[in-house]
Amino acid sequence: MRGRPKSDNSREKQYRVRLNEKEALNLDYVSSTTGQAKSDIIRKALNEYLHKVQINEYNLSPENDDLIMEGINMQRVLKCPYCGKTNIFDFTDLCNVSSYERQMGTENLYEFDEVELICTNCNKKSMVNGYISEYPLGAFNGEEIKVAKLEEEE
Ligand SMILES: [Zn+2]
């Protein structure tokens, strides 16, 4: 019996990834919103991260100083804790930035402490706390964003 000729693109490797509940929900959300398979989403995310790591590696080399690194996206969609309306929020100018030297260069930690969010729907104030981490430069590394009520409910 002759088997099917193997293409270089055949997917024979397997890698199991454990997700916590929030990560699984995020994957469900991206999959149902974009209509793409979860495996494709993970492949695409890996590809994007790969490009950022490669650009960062190129940048770290002393003979390559011609690239200007684009920062990571600091916009987030946050849900109002009172009415549930989603608000777009830009953390760019609201953070304290600290930098750490790591294997692939600099990690930037953008921390925000008691930043006020005013809902575009109900006008109520919330408080936003957390951080966004960029590592390597140009790549999203991790985040924690908490939105809490700042007013008493009527
Ligand atoms: Zn609201």
Residues whose N, C-alpha, C, O or C-beta is under 5 A from the ligand:
A	BS01	ZN	C80 Y82 C83 G84 K85 C119 N121 C122 N123
